[in-house]
Amino acid sequence: MSEELTGNVLVGQSGGPTAVINASVAGVIAEALNHVEIEEIYGTLNGVLGILQEDFIDLAAESQQTIRGLKFTPGAALGTCRYKLKKQADYERVLEVFKAHNIRFFFYAGGNDSQDTADKISKLAQQQGYALRVIGIPKTIDNDLPVIDHCPGYGSVIKYICTTIREIACDNEAMGQHDLVQIVEVMGRNAGWIAAGASLAKRKDHPHDAPHLIYLPEVAFSQEKFIADVQRVLKREKYCLIVVGEGLIDADGNYVSAAEATDAFGHAQLGGAADYLQSLVEQNMPGIKARTVKLGMAQRAAVHAGSKTDADEAFLAGQAAVKAAIAGETDKMVTLLRGDQDHYTVETGLAPLSDIANGVKKLPREWINEDGVSMNHQFLRYAQPLIQGETIVPYDNGLPSFAKLDKNRVEKQLAAYEL
């Protein structure tokens, strides 16, 4: 039996938004309302930045209709950040703010770097003898968090990409005369999960459906093989539709396209893999038209083509975080565990934050066919259940109607902090 802890909840969001990260916040709020140990439910605006600046809102004051609406609202309703806690003073400030607002339960929805931040905050609280329970909530469209079957956000992004590819393929089929190459660039920094997900766009028993070629960070890129791959497809098809992950690398392990700039965590700014492939086609295949589509932010915000399974599991992860903290757990992240049955089932588990922080789960090489540009049945069996069901978005005057928080501010207790 865990020691009873009473106090306030703080929930935050970090990193790139997904179509379902707000569903996790809704899950936290819905579950927190069920426990007498929890007195107030606060949200931090813009992740750890909001903590440093003591910028909190009262989530319990939001209407139930708004909270329900978070399940079909993209973006990060609380705001997000890519700020890295750099110095010891930052961590000390976090704890000072927690003490001032009696924060005893902290839930942080984010990816690898965010879980590392949560882990360090928790460790400092323990060192200082401050009773605090910290639970991470998984989030990333990249699907590359270790110790988890799949990440909330992934099912929706690949459902949207597959929908878009089927739409583009109809257009290409009409326009192509064995002379059209369409290159669709998708996200995925160090792992090819998103690009691989595009393979679900193919109909069963229709091997010649788009996408015809998929280029992944896990398979070293060869210019010569690429040209041969495209020529082979164009001999057979009226067009060649290619999906490429932004993190495509060459045989030396270098990104084929990356800017010199990096973010706060030292990650290269990617984007341009499609342009790179387009230039290869134009230089090596006279008379062939090459076009690019960069889905960019659209792929992670496209809740209109979102997965109900994904949204439900994101909500479940938020609920599970609160239940775990109330039960006495800390220093953990909620995981999703797939059942062993033929029929898809999922349940939640817990893994140490230190096992998640800064790790990367690569796409298994055995799920990629020997040709290096298509996926086999093992991947399809893994990914197909994650895109099932449609997110029902209400419409107003012909357009989606998303939830918007009132953001009633919590009164500040401390002096301003210099970032």
C-alpha positions in Angstrom: 0.0 0.0 0.0 1.5 3.3 -1.1 1.8 6.3 1.3 -1.2 8.6 0.7 -0.3 11.8 -1.0 -2.6 14.8 -1.3 -2.1 17.9 -3.4 -2.4 19.4 -6.8 -1.9 18.0 -10.3 0.2 19.7 -13.0 0.1 18.5 -16.6 2.2 19.7 -19.5 2.9 19.1 -23.2 6.2 19.2 -24.9 7.8 18.8 -28.4 6.0 18.6 -31.7 2.2 18.3 -31.3 0.2 15.3 -32.6 -3.4 14.8 -33.7 -4.1 13.1 -30.3 -1.8 14.7 -27.7 -4.8 16.7 -26.4 -6.7 13.5 -25.9 -4.1 12.5 -23.3 -4.7 15.8 -21.5 -8.4 15.1 -21.5 -7.7 11.6 -20.1 -5.6 13.2 -17.2 -8.4 15.7 -16.4 -11.2 13.1 -16.6 -9.3 10.7 -14.3 -8.0 13.3 -11.9 -11.6 14.4 -11.1 -12.2 10.9 -9.7 -9.7 11.1 -6.9 -10.1 12.9 -3.6 -6.3 13.0 -3.1 -6.2 15.5 -6.0 -7.3 19.0 -5.0 -6.6 21.2 -8.0 -5.8 20.4 -11.7 -3.4 22.8 -13.3 -2.0 22.9 -16.8 1.4 24.5 -17.5 1.5 26.7 -20.6 4.3 25.8 -23.0 5.7 22.9 -21.1 8.7 23.5 -18.9 8.8 27.1 -20.0 5.5 27.6 -18.3 6.8 26.0 -15.1 9.9 28.3 -15.0 7.6 31.3 -15.7 4.9 30.1 -13.2 2.4 30.3 -16.1 -0.4 27.9 -15.0 -4.1 27.6 -15.9 -6.9 26.0 -14.0 -8.1 23.0 -16.0 -10.9 22.1 -13.5 -12.5 25.4 -14.4 -12.9 24.4 -18.0 -16.3 23.1 -19.2 -16.9 19.4 -19.6 -17.8 20.1 -23.3 -14.4 21.7 -23.8 -12.5 18.8 -22.2 -14.5 16.3 -24.4 -13.6 18.5 -27.4 -9.9 18.0 -26.7 -10.2 14.4 -28.0 -10.7 15.7 -31.6 -8.7 18.9 -31.4 -5.2 18.9 -33.0 -2.1 20.9 -31.9 -1.2 21.2 -28.2 -4.0 23.0 -26.3 -1.7 23.9 -23.4 1.1 25.1 -25.8 4.4 23.3 -26.1 8.1 24.0 -26.3 11.5 22.6 -27.2 13.2 24.3 -24.3 15.9 22.3 -22.6 16.5 22.9 -18.9 20.2 23.9 -19.1 21.4 24.8 -15.7 21.0 23.6 -12.1 19.1 26.9 -11.4 16.4 25.9 -13.9 15.8 22.6 -12.0 15.8 24.4 -8.6 13.3 26.9 -10.0 11.0 24.1 -11.2 11.0 22.6 -7.7 10.5 26.0 -6.1 7.4 26.6 -8.3 6.0 23.1 -7.5 6.4 23.8 -3.8 4.7 27.2 -4.1 1.6 25.6 -5.7 1.7 22.3 -3.8 2.2 20.3 -7.0 2.4 16.6 -5.9 1.5 14.9 -9.2 3.3 15.9 -12.4 2.3 14.5 -15.8 4.4 15.3 -18.9 3.2 14.3 -22.4 6.1 14.2 -24.8 8.8 12.2 -26.6 12.4 11.1 -25.7 13.8 14.5 -24.6 10.6 15.3 -22.6 10.8 12.1 -20.7 14.5 12.8 -19.9 13.4 16.2 -18.5 10.7 14.6 -16.4 13.2 12.0 -15.1 15.6 14.8 -14.0 12.9 16.8 -12.2 11.8 13.7 -10.4 15.3 12.8 -9.3 15.9 16.3 -7.9 12.7 16.2 -5.9 13.8 12.9 -4.4 17.2 14.4 -3.5 15.5 17.3 -1.8 13.0 15.1 0.0 10.0 16.7 -1.7 7.2 14.2 -2.1 6.4 14.3 -5.9 5.1 11.7 -8.2 6.1 12.1 -11.9 4.6 10.0 -14.7 5.4 10.5 -18.4 2.8 10.1 -21.1 4.1 8.9 -24.4 3.8 11.1 -27.5 5.4 11.1 -30.8 4.3 10.7 -34.4 7.8 9.2 -35.1 6.8 6.1 -33.1 10.5 5.7 -32.0 10.2 5.6 -28.2 11.8 2.4 -26.7 9.9 0.0 -24.4 6.5 0.7 -26.0 4.7 -1.2 -28.7 3.6 2.0 -30.4 3.2 5.7 -29.6 0.0 7.7 -29.4 0.1 10.0 -32.5 1.5 7.4 -34.8 -1.7 5.7 -35.9 -3.3 9.1 -36.9 -0.3 10.3 -38.9 0.0 7.2 -41.0 -3.8 7.1 -41.6 -3.6 10.6 -42.9 -0.6 9.9 -45.1 -2.2 6.7 -46.6 -5.4 8.7 -47.3 -3.4 11.4 -49.0 -1.4 8.9 -51.0 -4.5 7.2 -52.3 -5.9 10.7 -53.3 -2.6 11.7 -55.0 -2.5 8.3 -56.8 -5.8 8.9 -58.4 -4.5 12.2 -59.8 -1.2 10.7 -60.9 -3.1 7.8 -62.6 -5.0 10.4 -64.7 -1.9 12.5 -65.6 0.9 10.0 -66.0 2.1 8.5 -69.3 5.0 6.4 -67.9 6.7 9.8 -67.5 5.7 11.1 -64.0 7.5 10.7 -60.7 5.7 11.9 -57.6 7.8 12.2 -54.4 6.0 12.5 -51.1 8.2 13.6 -48.2 7.1 12.6 -44.7 8.5 13.2 -41.2 10.8 10.7 -39.3 14.1 12.0 -38.1 16.0 8.8 -37.2 13.5 6.0 -37.8 11.3 5.1 -40.8 8.1 4.2 -39.0 6.1 7.0 -40.7 7.4 6.3 -44.2 6.8 2.6 -43.7 3.2 3.3 -42.6 2.5 4.6 -46.1 2.6 0.9 -47.3 -0.9 0.5 -45.7 -2.2 2.6 -48.7 -1.8 -0.5 -50.9 -4.9 -2.6 -51.2 -4.6 -6.2 -50.2 -3.5 -8.4 -53.2 -2.7 -5.3 -55.3 1.1 -5.2 -55.2 1.3 -2.5 -58.0 -0.7 0.1 -56.0 1.0 3.3 -54.8 3.4 3.9 -53.1 5.7 2.0 -55.5 8.9 2.8 -53.6 9.5 3.7 -49.9 12.9 5.1 -48.8 13.7 4.7 -45.1 16.5 6.0 -42.8 17.1 2.4 -41.8 18.3 1.5 -45.4 21.4 3.4 -46.7 20.5 5.3 -49.8 22.2 4.6 -53.1 21.8 7.0 -56.1 22.4 4.2 -58.6 19.8 1.9 -57.1 17.3 4.7 -56.8 17.5 5.5 -60.5 17.2 1.8 -61.4 14.2 1.4 -59.0 12.3 4.4 -60.6 13.1 3.2 -64.2 11.8 -0.3 -63.3 8.5 1.1 -62.0 8.0 3.5 -64.9 8.3 0.6 -67.4 5.3 -1.0 -65.8 3.2 1.9 -64.4 2.0 5.2 -65.8 3.5 6.9 -62.8 5.9 6.2 -60.0 4.8 7.4 -56.5 7.6 7.5 -54.0 7.5 8.1 -50.2 10.7 9.3 -48.5 11.4 9.9 -44.8 13.1 13.2 -44.1 15.9 11.4 -42.2 17.2 9.5 -45.3 20.9 8.8 -44.9 23.6 7.8 -47.3 26.1 4.9 -47.0 28.3 7.0 -44.8 25.5 7.7 -42.3 25.0 11.3 -43.3 21.6 12.9 -43.9 21.1 13.4 -47.7 19.5 16.7 -46.8 19.9 18.7 -43.6 20.4 22.3 -42.6 23.3 23.4 -40.5 20.9 24.8 -37.9 20.0 22.6 -34.9 17.3 22.8 -32.2 17.7 23.2 -28.4 18.4 19.5 -28.1 21.1 19.5 -30.8 19.0 17.8 -33.5 19.6 18.7 -37.1 16.8 20.6 -38.9 15.7 18.2 -41.6 13.6 18.7 -44.7 14.6 18.5 -48.4 14.9 14.8 -49.0 12.2 15.1 -51.7 14.0 17.9 -53.4 17.1 15.8 -53.4 15.4 12.9 -55.1 13.7 15.2 -57.5 17.1 16.6 -58.6 18.4 13.0 -59.1 15.4 12.2 -61.4 15.8 15.4 -63.4 19.6 14.9 -63.8 19.5 11.3 -64.8 16.2 10.7 -66.5 15.5 13.1 -69.4 11.9 13.6 -70.3 10.6 12.4 -66.9 8.6 14.9 -64.9 9.4 14.9 -61.1 7.0 16.5 -58.6 7.2 16.8 -54.9 4.7 17.0 -52.0 6.0 17.9 -48.5 3.3 17.2 -46.0 5.1 19.0 -43.3 3.1 20.1 -40.3 -0.1 19.0 -42.0 0.6 15.3 -41.3 0.7 15.8 -37.5 -2.3 18.1 -37.3 -4.7 16.2 -39.7 -7.3 15.1 -37.2 -9.9 15.1 -40.0 -8.3 11.8 -41.1 -7.4 10.7 -37.6 -7.6 7.2 -36.1 -10.2 6.6 -33.5 -8.0 3.8 -32.1 -5.2 6.3 -31.7 -7.4 8.9 -30.0 -8.8 6.3 -27.6 -5.4 5.0 -26.7 -4.1 8.5 -26.1 -7.0 9.2 -23.7 -6.3 5.8 -22.0 -2.6 6.8 -21.5 -3.7 10.0 -19.8 -6.0 8.1 -17.5 -3.4 5.4 -16.7 -0.9 8.1 -15.8 -3.1 9.4 -13.0 -4.1 6.0 -11.8 -0.4 5.0 -11.6 0.5 8.2 -9.6 -2.4 7.7 -7.2 -1.2 4.1 -6.7 2.2 5.4 -5.6 4.2 5.0 -8.8 6.8 7.6 -9.9 9.7 7.9 -12.3 7.7 6.0 -14.9 6.2 6.4 -18.3 2.9 4.9 -19.4 3.4 2.2 -22.1 1.0 0.6 -24.5 1.3 -3.2 -24.5 -0.2 -5.3 -27.4 -2.1 -8.5 -26.5 -1.0 -11.9 -27.9 -4.3 -12.8 -29.5 -5.1 -12.6 -33.3 -7.7 -10.0 -32.4 -6.0 -6.7 -31.6 -6.1 -5.6 -27.9 -4.0 -3.2 -26.0 -3.4 -2.5 -22.3 -1.2 0.0 -20.4 2.0 -0.7 -18.5 4.8 1.3 -17.0 8.5 1.6 -17.8 11.2 3.6 -15.9 11.7 7.1 -17.4 15.4 6.4 -17.5 14.8 3.6 -20.0 12.9 5.9 -22.3 15.0 9.1 -22.1 16.9 9.8 -25.3 16.6 6.3 -26.7 15.5 5.5 -30.3 13.5 2.5 -31.4 14.4 1.7 -35.0 12.1 -0.1 -37.5 13.1 -3.8 -37.4 15.1 -4.6 -40.5 13.3 -7.9 -40.9 10.0 -6.0 -41.5 11.6 -4.5 -44.7 11.6 -6.6 -47.8 14.9 -7.5 -49.4 14.4 -4.9 -52.1 14.8 -2.2 -49.4 11.8 -0.2 -50.7 8.7 -2.0 -49.5 7.4 -3.5 -46.3 6.4 -7.1 -45.6 3.5 -8.8 -43.9 5.0 -8.4 -40.4 4.9 -4.7 -40.6 1.4 -4.6 -42.1 0.1 -6.9 -39.3 1.7 -4.5 -36.8 0.4 -1.2 -38.2 -3.0 -2.1 -39.6 -4.8 -2.1 -36.3 -3.5 1.3 -35.4 -5.5 3.1 -38.1 -8.9 1.6 -37.4 -11.9 3.8 -36.8 -12.5 7.4 -37.7 -12.2 10.4 -35.4 -15.6 12.2 -35.5 -15.0 15.9 -35.7 -18.0 18.2 -35.3 -18.5 20.8 -38.1 -19.7 24.3 -37.9 -20.7 26.2 -41.0 -18.9 23.7 -43.2 -15.6 23.6 -41.3 -14.2 21.6 -38.4 -15.0 23.1 -34.9 -12.2 22.6 -32.5 -12.1 23.0 -28.7 -10.4 26.1 -27.2 -9.4 26.3 -23.6 -10.6 29.4 -21.6 -7.2 29.4 -19.9 -8.1 30.9 -16.5 -4.8 31.8 -15.0 -3.6 30.6 -11.6 -2.3 33.4 -9.5 1.5 33.6 -9.3 3.2 33.2 -6.0 6.9 33.9 -6.8 9.1 36.6 -8.2 9.8 36.5 -12.0 12.6 34.1 -13.2 15.3 35.2 -15.6 15.6 32.6 -18.4 
